[in-house]
């Protein structure tokens, strides 16, 4: 395992190399004698101020990793991307699969997703002559263990009753444990040059928030606004708080993303990889239990 902080890796029998995907020397040490690579390094942020760092990690880091992997004789890379490079619509009427074109008119506004799209593209170019490349595109990752709240921050906000209004869009999520199995299957069975969407249920954000709140024993947010008013109000609140140099209750990017539908068609992963997703209520329950215990010091009711 290549990790910036070796003490963060707690697994028996795992050799840790400390370093970053942005350091050629660290990559050379980590790849010595390695045949297959899971490229999971990344940065999750909705803050526009992190744009440069997102591109450095996702694009520059991936380019360097692929180059070093080629020199080291690595045979195959599974790249962890996101369903958000493909499966995003403005109306929820279409559920995208892997043939769906990148929705640049939507994700072009959000540096995280554009950097992940460019990550996929640079990886494909760098791996044209090897190693083999398989791209895994999971939807929102839920489940226990998200210590940095990379994917579960909105769950915490619902449990803390810190969601002012219900966004009008929709969400897909996948249990992190099922995604891990899907990544292993992608390494073993995935076709080189292909991508695989991995998602669970497709729910409206309202339904998702209701189920999270019910699992946590709190009241769900109820206020709903017309779409045009929702977007205008969200942007106004964000601008007001930033003017006074305070953190807004919900940032502008989250407001814009909440209008969209992040639905996923996982049929290809099911057919070719045997991908399955567990009962979504189990995922919601386990996520809520973890977030409450880790961040709220409470128990699931």
Residue frames as qw, qx, qy, qz and C-alpha x, y, z in Angstrom:
[[0.000, 0.888, 0.460, 0.000, 0.00, 0.00, 0.00],
 [0.358, 0.264, -0.021, 0.895, 1.28, 3.45, -0.93],
 [0.295, -0.832, -0.470, -0.013, 0.02, 5.90, 1.70],
 [0.146, 0.779, -0.172, 0.585, 0.99, 9.42, 2.68],
 [0.378, -0.564, 0.531, -0.506, 0.78, 8.37, 6.34],
 [0.472, 0.151, -0.867, -0.048, 1.80, 4.77, 6.93],
 [0.074, 0.020, 0.794, -0.603, 0.23, 4.75, 10.40],
 [0.575, 0.164, 0.087, -0.797, -3.20, 5.16, 8.78],
 [0.712, 0.179, -0.594, -0.329, -3.00, 1.65, 7.31],
 [0.462, -0.349, 0.698, -0.421, -4.04, -0.90, 9.91],
 [0.926, 0.189, -0.113, -0.308, -4.01, -4.31, 8.27],
 [0.688, -0.451, 0.559, 0.109, -1.99, -7.34, 9.23],
 [0.728, 0.075, 0.576, 0.363, 0.48, -8.54, 6.64],
 [0.435, 0.858, 0.228, 0.150, 0.35, -5.35, 4.56],
 [0.602, -0.131, 0.066, 0.785, 3.61, -3.71, 3.49],
 [0.084, 0.945, 0.281, -0.147, 3.34, 0.08, 3.54],
 [0.534, 0.164, 0.132, 0.819, 5.37, 2.52, 1.46],
 [0.067, -0.787, -0.330, 0.516, 5.01, 6.10, 2.64],
 [0.215, -0.165, 0.410, 0.871, 4.66, 8.67, -0.10],
 [0.436, 0.575, 0.247, -0.647, 2.36, 10.30, -2.63],
 [0.704, 0.464, 0.500, 0.195, 1.22, 9.60, -6.18],
 [0.275, 0.960, -0.038, 0.029, 2.89, 12.91, -6.98],
 [0.304, -0.753, 0.573, 0.108, 6.34, 11.56, -6.03],
 [0.745, 0.446, -0.465, -0.174, 8.12, 9.48, -8.69],
 [0.176, 0.430, -0.829, 0.312, 10.51, 7.98, -6.13],
 [0.507, -0.075, 0.641, -0.571, 7.69, 6.82, -3.86],
 [0.836, 0.328, 0.003, -0.439, 5.86, 5.28, -6.80],
 [0.553, 0.507, -0.661, -0.012, 9.01, 3.50, -7.96],
 [0.075, -0.291, 0.854, -0.425, 9.46, 1.98, -4.50],
 [0.633, 0.090, 0.479, -0.601, 5.80, 1.02, -4.18],
 [0.808, 0.429, -0.117, -0.386, 5.65, -0.59, -7.63],
 [0.123, 0.552, -0.824, -0.029, 8.78, -2.69, -7.25],
 [0.025, -0.051, 0.997, -0.059, 7.77, -6.30, -7.88],
 [0.451, 0.365, 0.524, -0.624, 4.07, -5.41, -8.27],
 [0.207, 0.158, 0.824, 0.502, 2.01, -6.90, -11.11],
 [0.106, -0.648, -0.633, -0.410, -1.41, -5.33, -10.54],
 [0.139, -0.013, -0.304, 0.942, -2.44, -1.95, -9.14],
 [0.096, -0.775, -0.624, -0.035, -5.63, -0.58, -7.61],
 [0.242, 0.227, -0.037, 0.943, -5.39, 3.17, -8.10],
 [0.303, -0.710, -0.636, 0.024, -7.55, 4.53, -5.28],
 [0.349, -0.313, -0.195, 0.862, -5.69, 7.74, -4.42],
 [0.065, 0.629, 0.471, 0.615, -7.79, 10.86, -4.70],
 [0.056, -0.129, -0.389, 0.910, -9.14, 14.01, -3.12],
 [0.064, -0.643, -0.732, -0.215, -12.84, 14.68, -2.51],
 [0.130, -0.387, -0.257, 0.876, -13.90, 18.31, -2.33],
 [0.238, 0.759, 0.580, 0.177, -16.76, 20.55, -3.43],
 [0.217, -0.832, -0.038, 0.509, -14.76, 23.70, -2.73],
 [0.618, 0.769, 0.057, 0.152, -13.85, 25.62, -5.93],
 [0.120, -0.898, 0.423, -0.032, -10.71, 26.83, -4.14],
 [0.678, -0.345, 0.642, 0.095, -9.38, 23.26, -4.29],
 [0.775, 0.601, 0.012, -0.197, -9.47, 23.13, -8.10],
 [0.330, 0.739, -0.587, 0.024, -5.70, 23.18, -8.59],
 [0.328, -0.398, 0.825, -0.232, -5.09, 20.49, -5.97],
 [0.810, 0.231, 0.441, -0.309, -7.82, 18.27, -7.43],
 [0.722, 0.660, -0.185, -0.098, -6.16, 18.41, -10.85],
 [0.064, 0.678, -0.721, 0.129, -2.71, 17.80, -9.40],
 [0.517, -0.213, 0.785, -0.266, -3.84, 14.67, -7.57],
 [0.775, 0.336, 0.471, -0.254, -6.23, 13.23, -10.13],
 [0.693, 0.718, -0.052, -0.045, -4.59, 14.19, -13.42],
 [0.217, 0.772, -0.581, 0.141, -0.88, 14.75, -12.73],
 [0.495, -0.406, 0.726, -0.250, -0.74, 11.97, -10.13],
 [0.868, 0.239, 0.399, -0.174, -2.46, 9.49, -12.41],
 [0.630, 0.736, -0.249, -0.003, -0.22, 10.35, -15.36],
 [0.005, -0.686, 0.699, -0.200, 2.87, 9.79, -13.22],
 [0.688, -0.185, 0.646, -0.273, 1.50, 6.56, -11.75],
 [0.877, 0.422, 0.183, -0.135, 0.73, 5.09, -15.17],
 [0.465, 0.768, -0.433, 0.085, 4.18, 6.04, -16.48],
 [0.208, -0.559, 0.758, -0.263, 5.93, 4.47, -13.49],
 [0.808, 0.018, 0.514, -0.288, 3.68, 1.39, -13.68],
 [0.802, 0.583, -0.099, -0.082, 4.63, 0.92, -17.32],
 [0.255, 0.717, -0.619, 0.195, 8.34, 1.12, -16.47],
 [0.417, -0.387, 0.739, -0.362, 7.85, -1.35, -13.60],
 [0.236, 0.076, -0.919, -0.306, 6.17, -3.91, -15.84],
 [0.416, 0.185, 0.624, -0.635, 2.75, -3.72, -14.17],
 [0.110, 0.172, 0.886, 0.417, 0.25, -5.78, -16.14],
 [0.181, -0.626, -0.648, -0.393, -3.07, -4.24, -15.09],
 [0.028, -0.002, -0.374, 0.927, -4.50, -1.18, -13.33],
 [0.147, -0.682, -0.704, -0.134, -7.99, -0.74, -11.92],
 [0.120, 0.211, -0.098, 0.965, -8.70, 2.96, -11.67],
 [0.085, -0.600, -0.711, 0.356, -11.23, 4.21, -9.12],
 [0.009, 0.258, 0.242, 0.935, -13.24, 6.96, -10.78],
 [0.252, 0.281, 0.567, -0.732, -16.83, 8.03, -10.10],
 [0.320, 0.545, 0.762, 0.141, -20.23, 7.56, -11.69],
 [0.059, 0.853, 0.216, -0.470, -20.33, 11.36, -11.84],
 [0.144, -0.418, 0.545, 0.713, -18.18, 11.39, -14.99],
 [0.081, -0.129, -0.832, -0.533, -21.06, 9.76, -16.87],
 [0.245, -0.510, -0.818, -0.103, -24.26, 9.24, -14.90],
 [0.043, -0.434, -0.361, 0.825, -25.65, 12.73, -14.28],
 [0.084, 0.509, 0.624, 0.587, -28.80, 14.21, -15.83],
 [0.083, -0.106, 0.185, -0.973, -30.90, 17.28, -15.23],
 [0.611, -0.141, -0.156, -0.763, -34.32, 15.59, -15.35],
 [0.440, -0.209, 0.807, -0.334, -33.95, 12.03, -14.04],
 [0.817, 0.331, 0.070, -0.467, -35.83, 10.59, -17.02],
 [0.771, 0.453, -0.446, 0.038, -32.78, 8.78, -18.41],
 [0.758, -0.571, 0.312, 0.046, -30.73, 6.34, -16.35],
 [0.392, 0.762, -0.495, -0.141, -27.28, 6.41, -17.97],
 [0.961, -0.129, 0.162, 0.181, -25.11, 3.39, -18.68],
 [0.589, -0.421, 0.335, 0.603, -21.49, 3.28, -19.86],
 [0.451, 0.403, 0.523, 0.601, -22.44, 4.39, -23.39],
 [0.045, -0.940, -0.331, 0.069, -23.75, 7.72, -22.08],
 [0.495, 0.570, -0.103, 0.648, -21.60, 10.69, -23.18],
 [0.407, -0.237, -0.435, 0.768, -19.85, 12.73, -20.52],
 [0.027, -0.862, -0.489, -0.130, -22.37, 15.43, -19.45],
 [0.489, 0.050, -0.111, 0.864, -19.91, 18.32, -19.67],
 [0.146, -0.597, -0.228, -0.756, -22.71, 20.88, -19.63],
 [0.684, -0.672, -0.192, -0.212, -23.39, 19.78, -16.05],
 [0.841, -0.403, -0.072, 0.353, -20.15, 18.51, -14.54],
 [0.528, 0.475, -0.007, 0.704, -18.08, 21.23, -16.19],
 [0.249, -0.815, 0.013, -0.523, -19.20, 23.48, -13.32],
 [0.767, -0.603, 0.175, -0.130, -17.71, 21.24, -10.64],
 [0.194, 0.741, -0.642, 0.001, -13.92, 20.79, -10.49],
 [0.557, -0.290, 0.763, -0.153, -14.04, 17.44, -8.70],
 [0.794, 0.334, 0.496, -0.114, -15.95, 15.73, -11.49],
 [0.568, 0.801, -0.182, -0.061, -14.12, 17.41, -14.36],
 [0.077, -0.700, 0.709, -0.044, -10.80, 16.44, -12.79],
 [0.656, -0.089, 0.740, -0.120, -12.00, 12.84, -12.51],
 [0.765, 0.597, 0.206, -0.121, -13.07, 12.85, -16.17],
 [0.355, 0.827, -0.436, 0.019, -9.64, 14.13, -17.20],
 [0.444, -0.485, 0.746, -0.112, -8.11, 11.51, -14.92],
 [0.820, 0.227, 0.518, -0.090, -9.87, 8.78, -16.91],
 [0.639, 0.768, -0.026, -0.027, -8.72, 10.31, -20.19],
 [0.071, 0.803, -0.589, 0.057, -5.07, 10.70, -19.17],
 [0.617, -0.284, 0.726, -0.106, -5.02, 7.13, -17.82],
 [0.828, 0.433, 0.349, -0.071, -6.39, 5.80, -21.11],
 [0.476, 0.839, -0.263, 0.030, -3.72, 7.68, -23.10],
 [0.162, -0.710, 0.674, -0.125, -0.85, 6.64, -20.84],
 [0.624, -0.155, 0.754, -0.134, -1.92, 2.97, -20.87],
 [0.721, 0.537, -0.149, -0.412, -2.36, 2.63, -24.64],
 [0.587, 0.478, -0.653, 0.029, 0.78, 0.50, -24.81],
 [0.746, -0.255, -0.582, 0.197, 0.21, -1.12, -21.42],
 [0.159, 0.048, 0.956, -0.243, -0.57, -1.78, -18.65],
 [0.188, -0.492, -0.756, -0.388, -4.15, -2.92, -19.22],
 [0.101, -0.054, 0.326, -0.938, -6.61, -0.41, -17.79],
 [0.257, -0.535, -0.780, -0.196, -10.06, -1.03, -16.30],
 [0.090, -0.276, 0.197, -0.936, -12.07, 1.90, -14.91],
 [0.251, -0.474, -0.828, 0.165, -14.52, 1.39, -12.04],
 [0.111, -0.353, -0.080, -0.926, -17.21, 4.06, -11.61],
 [0.236, -0.434, -0.815, 0.301, -19.02, 3.62, -8.29],
 [0.176, -0.772, -0.300, -0.533, -21.84, 5.96, -7.29],
 [0.278, -0.718, 0.325, -0.549, -21.96, 7.64, -3.87],
 [0.566, 0.092, -0.780, 0.251, -20.09, 5.37, -1.46],
 [0.563, -0.570, 0.168, -0.574, -21.91, 4.67, 1.80],
 [0.885, -0.126, -0.433, 0.113, -21.35, 2.19, 4.61],
 [0.632, -0.757, 0.020, 0.166, -19.15, 2.13, 7.72],
 [0.790, -0.166, 0.150, 0.571, -15.59, 3.42, 7.94],
 [0.378, 0.714, 0.172, 0.564, -15.66, 6.84, 6.26],
 [0.542, -0.499, -0.307, 0.602, -13.46, 8.58, 8.82],
 [0.236, -0.133, 0.140, 0.952, -12.94, 11.69, 6.68],
 [0.369, 0.622, 0.485, -0.491, -16.65, 12.07, 5.78],
 [0.111, -0.235, 0.602, 0.755, -15.61, 11.99, 2.13],
 [0.228, -0.215, -0.756, -0.574, -18.94, 10.49, 1.09],
 [0.357, -0.524, -0.770, 0.075, -21.08, 10.55, 4.22],
 [0.121, -0.036, -0.255, 0.959, -21.04, 14.24, 5.16],
 [0.419, -0.232, -0.300, -0.825, -24.63, 14.70, 3.96],
 [0.649, -0.352, -0.674, -0.039, -25.70, 11.78, 6.18],
 [0.408, -0.227, -0.493, 0.734, -24.15, 13.56, 9.16],
 [0.095, -0.074, -0.027, -0.992, -25.91, 16.79, 8.21],
 [0.565, -0.344, -0.515, -0.545, -29.30, 15.07, 8.10],
 [0.654, -0.354, -0.623, 0.242, -28.70, 13.41, 11.48],
 [0.324, -0.197, -0.319, 0.869, -27.59, 16.76, 12.91],
 [0.148, 0.810, 0.553, -0.129, -30.75, 18.42, 11.53],
 [0.226, -0.605, 0.202, 0.736, -28.54, 20.73, 9.52],
 [0.239, 0.221, 0.708, 0.627, -30.30, 20.45, 6.15],
 [0.187, 0.284, 0.218, -0.915, -32.41, 23.57, 5.55],
 [0.684, 0.375, -0.013, -0.626, -34.36, 22.38, 2.48],
 [0.774, 0.055, 0.625, 0.086, -34.88, 19.21, 0.46],
 [0.015, 0.429, -0.566, -0.703, -33.08, 19.34, -2.91],
 [0.743, 0.352, 0.097, -0.561, -35.27, 18.42, -5.89],
 [0.443, 0.521, -0.684, -0.254, -32.83, 15.93, -7.47],
 [0.977, -0.124, -0.038, -0.172, -32.01, 12.25, -7.10],
 [0.144, -0.703, 0.693, -0.066, -29.14, 10.11, -5.87],
 [0.934, 0.071, -0.347, -0.045, -27.67, 6.66, -6.36],
 [0.283, -0.720, 0.598, -0.207, -25.46, 5.07, -3.75],
 [0.850, 0.150, -0.505, -0.003, -23.53, 1.84, -3.36],
 [0.771, -0.627, 0.114, 0.020, -22.29, 0.09, -0.24],
 [0.068, 0.814, -0.575, -0.053, -18.52, 0.48, 0.03],
 [0.564, -0.272, 0.779, -0.031, -18.24, -3.24, 0.81],
 [0.757, 0.471, 0.453, -0.033, -20.04, -4.14, -2.42],
 [0.388, 0.894, -0.212, -0.069, -17.91, -1.67, -4.37],
 [0.280, -0.647, 0.706, 0.059, -14.77, -3.32, -2.95],
 [0.696, 0.084, 0.712, 0.027, -15.97, -6.69, -4.22],
 [0.616, 0.754, 0.216, -0.074, -16.73, -5.04, -7.56],
 [0.098, 0.877, -0.454, -0.123, -13.20, -3.67, -7.78],
 [0.484, -0.346, 0.800, 0.082, -11.74, -7.14, -7.18],
 [0.695, 0.417, 0.586, -0.011, -14.03, -8.53, -9.88],
 [0.417, 0.895, -0.067, -0.144, -12.94, -5.72, -12.23],
 [0.146, -0.710, 0.672, 0.150, -9.33, -6.71, -11.69],
 [0.507, -0.113, 0.853, 0.047, -10.03, -10.39, -12.30],
 [0.469, 0.439, 0.759, 0.107, -12.71, -10.25, -15.00],
 [0.229, 0.835, 0.134, -0.481, -12.98, -6.71, -16.35],
 [0.733, 0.495, 0.285, 0.369, -12.23, -6.13, -20.01],
 [0.460, -0.306, 0.088, 0.829, -9.24, -3.92, -20.69],
 [0.068, 0.121, 0.348, 0.927, -10.24, -0.49, -21.91],
 [0.340, -0.573, -0.631, -0.399, -13.73, -0.75, -20.46],
 [0.135, -0.267, 0.438, -0.848, -15.47, 1.09, -17.64],
 [0.389, -0.365, -0.844, -0.056, -18.03, -0.29, -15.19],
 [0.341, -0.481, 0.088, -0.803, -20.72, 1.68, -13.38],
 [0.425, -0.191, -0.845, 0.263, -21.44, 0.29, -9.91],
 [0.280, -0.282, 0.168, -0.902, -24.50, 1.58, -8.11],
 [0.065, 0.244, 0.908, -0.334, -27.33, 0.49, -5.86],
 [0.171, 0.712, 0.674, -0.101, -30.79, 2.08, -5.67],
 [0.150, 0.290, 0.224, 0.918, -31.81, 5.23, -7.51],
 [0.202, -0.680, -0.647, 0.280, -33.80, 7.35, -5.05],
 [0.047, 0.862, 0.125, 0.490, -34.96, 10.94, -4.98],
 [0.258, 0.342, -0.519, 0.739, -32.99, 13.01, -2.49],
 [0.546, -0.388, 0.134, -0.730, -36.22, 13.43, -0.50],
 [0.943, -0.151, -0.232, -0.184, -36.63, 9.65, -0.16],
 [0.687, 0.243, -0.487, 0.481, -32.96, 9.23, 0.72],
 [0.026, -0.416, 0.410, -0.811, -33.09, 11.87, 3.45],
 [0.738, -0.338, -0.001, -0.584, -36.28, 10.35, 4.86],
 [0.941, -0.046, -0.334, 0.037, -34.72, 6.90, 5.15],
 [0.479, 0.311, -0.485, 0.662, -31.54, 8.26, 6.73],
 [0.281, -0.424, 0.280, -0.814, -33.55, 10.27, 9.23],
 [0.863, -0.265, -0.137, -0.407, -35.77, 7.32, 10.09],
 [0.847, 0.071, -0.441, 0.287, -32.73, 5.10, 10.69],
 [0.355, 0.262, -0.428, 0.789, -31.27, 7.78, 12.95],
 [0.289, -0.596, -0.690, 0.291, -34.44, 8.50, 14.89],
 [0.081, -0.390, -0.084, 0.914, -34.66, 12.14, 13.81],
 [0.479, 0.713, 0.402, -0.318, -37.18, 14.13, 11.80],
 [0.590, 0.220, 0.442, 0.639, -36.29, 14.50, 8.12],
 [0.005, -0.300, 0.081, 0.950, -36.08, 17.90, 6.43],
 [0.354, 0.558, 0.743, -0.109, -39.46, 18.84, 4.98],
 [0.191, 0.781, 0.033, -0.594, -39.12, 22.23, 3.31],
 [0.578, 0.234, 0.603, 0.497, -39.30, 22.00, -0.47],
 [0.109, 0.677, -0.031, -0.727, -38.94, 24.94, -2.83],
 [0.737, 0.658, 0.127, -0.092, -39.69, 25.33, -6.55],
 [0.853, 0.081, 0.127, 0.500, -36.56, 24.51, -8.53],
 [0.349, 0.681, 0.030, 0.643, -35.87, 28.09, -9.64],
 [0.405, -0.833, 0.092, -0.367, -36.37, 29.43, -6.12],
 [0.911, -0.365, 0.072, 0.180, -34.26, 26.63, -4.62],
 [0.741, 0.256, 0.050, 0.618, -31.26, 27.48, -6.80],
 [0.096, 0.761, 0.004, 0.641, -31.61, 31.25, -6.31],
 [0.610, -0.752, 0.058, -0.243, -31.98, 30.94, -2.54],
 [0.921, -0.218, 0.047, 0.321, -29.02, 28.57, -2.27],
 [0.586, 0.420, 0.019, 0.692, -26.73, 30.88, -4.20],
 [0.152, -0.812, 0.002, -0.563, -27.86, 33.89, -2.18],
 [0.775, -0.628, 0.052, -0.044, -27.20, 32.14, 1.14],
 [0.865, 0.010, 0.049, 0.500, -23.77, 30.99, -0.05],
 [0.362, 0.605, 0.019, 0.709, -22.84, 34.52, -1.18],
 [0.400, -0.822, -0.009, -0.404, -24.09, 36.06, 2.07],
 [0.847, -0.509, 0.075, 0.132, -22.07, 33.77, 4.31],
 [0.780, 0.159, 0.080, 0.600, -18.93, 34.02, 2.20],
 [0.133, 0.798, 0.031, 0.587, -19.17, 37.81, 2.23],
 [0.489, -0.775, 0.210, -0.341, -18.93, 37.68, 6.02],
 [0.313, 0.514, -0.781, 0.167, -16.22, 35.02, 5.80],
 [0.581, -0.190, 0.648, -0.453, -18.34, 32.35, 7.46],
 [0.048, -0.031, 0.962, 0.268, -19.09, 28.80, 6.39],
 [0.559, -0.045, -0.191, -0.805, -22.55, 28.63, 4.78],
 [0.694, -0.091, 0.595, -0.394, -25.01, 25.96, 6.00],
 [0.801, 0.292, 0.499, 0.154, -24.94, 24.58, 2.46],
 [0.249, -0.467, 0.401, 0.748, -22.42, 25.58, -0.21],
 [0.490, 0.544, -0.159, -0.662, -23.27, 26.70, -3.72],
 [0.266, 0.320, -0.857, -0.303, -21.82, 23.57, -5.34],
 [0.111, 0.148, 0.949, -0.256, -23.96, 21.29, -3.19],
 [0.429, 0.503, 0.337, -0.671, -27.03, 23.36, -4.08],
 [0.462, 0.514, -0.453, -0.564, -26.32, 22.99, -7.79],
 [0.169, 0.191, -0.962, -0.092, -25.56, 19.28, -7.50],
 [0.268, 0.214, 0.801, -0.491, -28.76, 18.76, -5.53],
 [0.548, 0.461, 0.006, -0.698, -30.78, 19.79, -8.56],
 [0.446, 0.417, -0.702, -0.368, -29.39, 16.94, -10.65],
 [0.943, -0.103, 0.146, -0.280, -30.17, 13.24, -10.84],
 [0.017, -0.633, 0.773, 0.041, -27.21, 10.94, -10.26],
 [0.904, 0.036, 0.296, -0.308, -28.99, 7.74, -11.29],
 [0.049, -0.535, 0.813, 0.226, -26.94, 4.74, -12.43],
 [0.932, 0.183, -0.102, -0.295, -27.54, 1.70, -14.62],
 [0.338, -0.598, 0.727, -0.001, -25.23, -1.05, -13.32],
 [0.929, 0.233, 0.128, -0.257, -26.34, -3.69, -15.81],
 [0.640, 0.612, -0.455, 0.098, -22.94, -4.06, -17.46],
 [0.064, -0.535, 0.740, -0.403, -21.13, -4.65, -14.15],
 [0.754, -0.098, 0.483, -0.434, -23.77, -7.20, -13.18],
 [0.904, 0.394, -0.038, -0.163, -23.46, -9.09, -16.47],
 [0.656, 0.587, -0.414, 0.231, -19.68, -9.05, -16.88],
 [0.134, 0.497, -0.659, 0.549, -18.39, -8.88, -13.31],
 [0.530, -0.371, -0.760, 0.058, -21.17, -10.53, -11.32],
 [0.045, 0.195, -0.347, 0.916, -21.56, -7.28, -9.39],
 [0.385, -0.609, -0.675, -0.156, -24.33, -7.24, -6.79],
 [0.052, -0.414, 0.302, -0.857, -25.52, -4.66, -4.28],
 [0.173, -0.242, -0.877, 0.377, -26.99, -5.56, -0.92],
 [0.146, -0.778, -0.609, -0.047, -30.32, -4.42, 0.54],
 [0.220, 0.590, -0.048, 0.775, -30.05, -0.61, 0.55],
 [0.552, -0.743, -0.073, -0.371, -31.72, -0.43, 3.95],
 [0.878, -0.314, -0.090, 0.350, -28.82, -2.42, 5.41],
 [0.541, 0.318, -0.007, 0.779, -26.40, 0.10, 3.91],
 [0.170, -0.719, -0.069, -0.670, -28.37, 3.05, 5.29],
 [0.765, -0.625, -0.120, -0.100, -28.61, 1.44, 8.74],
 [0.844, -0.165, -0.056, 0.508, -24.90, 0.63, 8.91],
 [0.360, 0.490, 0.028, 0.794, -23.92, 4.07, 7.63],
 [0.368, -0.752, -0.078, -0.541, -26.10, 5.86, 10.16],
 [0.850, -0.504, -0.115, 0.101, -24.85, 3.63, 12.98],
 [0.735, 0.062, -0.048, 0.674, -21.23, 4.38, 12.09],
 [0.151, 0.585, 0.052, 0.795, -21.74, 8.14, 11.69],
 [0.548, -0.738, -0.122, -0.374, -23.65, 8.39, 14.96],
 [0.869, -0.416, -0.077, 0.257, -21.06, 6.42, 16.90],
 [0.683, 0.122, 0.038, 0.719, -18.03, 8.08, 15.31],
 [0.188, 0.352, 0.086, 0.913, -19.23, 11.68, 15.07],
 [0.425, -0.539, -0.136, -0.714, -22.32, 12.07, 17.26],
 [0.044, 0.190, -0.847, 0.495, -21.60, 9.56, 20.05],
 [0.663, 0.029, 0.248, -0.706, -25.10, 8.10, 19.76],
 [0.320, 0.004, 0.945, 0.072, -26.80, 4.82, 18.95],
 [0.289, -0.118, -0.627, -0.714, -29.25, 3.88, 16.24],
 [0.535, -0.049, 0.432, -0.724, -32.79, 3.84, 17.55]]
